[in-house]
Structure formats: C-alpha cells, structure tokens
Amino acid sequence: MIKKLFFMLTALFFIPVPVFAAGCNDITVDPQIKLTSSYGKLTIDQNKTTEEITALAASLNLVENGLFASGLSTVNINFDITLNALGVPADNVFCVIPTQIDLFLGLDEPTIHLAKELTADSCEYNMVLRHEQTHQQINKSALEYYLPMFKTAALQIARSIKPVEVKDIDDIKPAIGELTATYNQKMTPVVNFIKKEMLVEQSKLDNPQNYLYESKLCP
C-alpha cells in the first residue's frame, strides 16, 4: 500500500545571460524538461509485532477499528524540481524565465513490514508476503504509467507561466521565489492526482472480498 507520501521542492537558480527582448510577455517560454525517477531498494522488516504493525497502520488510517494487520507496505513518494533560469534584458527590465526544468518523481524507502509472529516459509507468512509484494509492484507499475503524463503536464504548465519582470538585478532573488512558488502551486495538483490514482489502484487489492479470499488460503 502507499502509506506515506512526501513532496520536496528545491530552489530555482538564476543564470544571467545577455539576451535582449522587446518585453517579457513577448518571450516564448519553452524550457527543456528532464525527468528522472527511481523505485528505491525494497526492504523487508520483521522487527515489529502484529500489535505494532496494526498501530502503525492505524496511525496512517489504513486499518479499520477491530482489525489486525500482520503485514504492511510503506513507501515515500518524492517529488523534486529544479529550475535553471535566464535573466533576459528587455526594455529597462530583466525577464526571469526558466530554460530547463529537472524533475524527479520516484519511490523512496519501499518497505514490507511482516509481523514477528509469522513463521518463515509458513503458509501464512508466504501469503502475507505475496500480498505486500503485490502492493509494492502496484506502486512501481502505477508510477511508470503516470511518468509520461507528469512530464507532459510539466511542459504545459511551464508554457503557461509568464516570465517575471524585475527592474533591478537586486530584485532577482524575490523573482526566483515568486517563480518557485508558482511552479509549486501549479505542479502540486498534478502530484496529488497521481497520489490519488495510486491509492485507487491499491484499494483494488485491499477490499473485503480479497481479504476473505486470502483468509481461506491457509488452513
């Protein structure tokens, strides 16, 4: 299951370049988009009791009252964006525009928690392990599916954001902060959409019907 999601945003960098334009609104914003990703290294942790795993699941609102969890999958989803910018001199102003956007969207610290009480290679152990492995595979497959959409959305958003106009070179830093905040605001709904869709995929595995089926696999 997707248990925790973290999003990180890095700073925008300014690179002054002697290019001249008639006005900031006349500049076409078409930055290069570079997207990288990773799936993290899967870890299996059997250091917690069923009670401790249940408490962890409850803290993440992933187990109903009265139920116990002998297995749990956790993962962080990291989002990182770095923008390289040009300072373009125009008519008595500087236009701060992004020229390259480096995006990262990936999984971090995927972990399968198995209860201490489970005996290695027993039917129940193997069943719980397969269930949690399926959750982690869903994470990987969903991420792969949405990465192209994420990159396309980033380019469309970049093209829709106008350059920031400043009158003095000392105003570059505030302009960088303004651009950073704008990109963060525009990209966050895209990240949240992917998060929501991944949770939907996870719910197809965590449902009463599947739980009932799995409960009958081991005598």
GITA-V317809 format. One record per helix or strand of 2 or more residues. SS is the DSSP state (2 for helix, 1 for strand). FROM is the first residue (numbers start at 0). TO is the last residue. Records with the same first field share a line. If there is no record, write none. Layout:
# GITA-V317809
SS->FROM-TO + FROM-TO
This chain:
# GITA-V317809
1->11-19 + 31-35 + 42-47 + 70-88 + 93-114 + 163-165
2->23-25 + 49-58 + 122-159 + 168-202 + 207-214
